[in-house]
Structure formats: structure tokens, C-alpha cells
């Protein structure tokens, strides 16, 4: 039996679009049902462990853990860590 795919949207913030997607800041992607944020990002060439200033991910504007299980239509935003005070 094949895994059912879900369609989700990934949005890169700050300098990430240039770093990963040649300036493209968002894209819709298909991921297997039950995929996590981490798995979805890796499918698009983004491994948060290899990003020196990785900040956090948010689903529909709510901060979540990288192993959050995605649902059909979720919108993932990826933010770098910010400096300042």
C-alpha cells in the first residue's frame, strides 16, 4: 500500500531564500502523510542541523518543534536566529 501524500507550503524567511532556493521564498510541496517539519525540509534540501544560525519553525504562525507532525494544508515558516536586544 502506498503512502498518501499531503500538500503543504514551506516559506523561508530572512536570508534563507537566497541560501537555499535561488531567491524563491515559498513553495508548495507534497510530503507523505505523517511527515514531520524536519522531513519536509530535508526533502527540499534544508537540514536544520547544518544551518549555523537556525532559529525555529512555525506552523500557521505558531512556533512548533522541528519534529511536529504535519497535516494537509499546513504552512511552515522557517526563521533564522536573531541577534539584538
Secondary structure, DSSP 8 states (H G I E B T S, - for coil): ----EEEEEEEE-TTHHHHHHTT--EEEEEEETT-BHHHHHHHTT--GGG-TTEEEEEETTEEE-TT-B--TT-EEEEEE-----
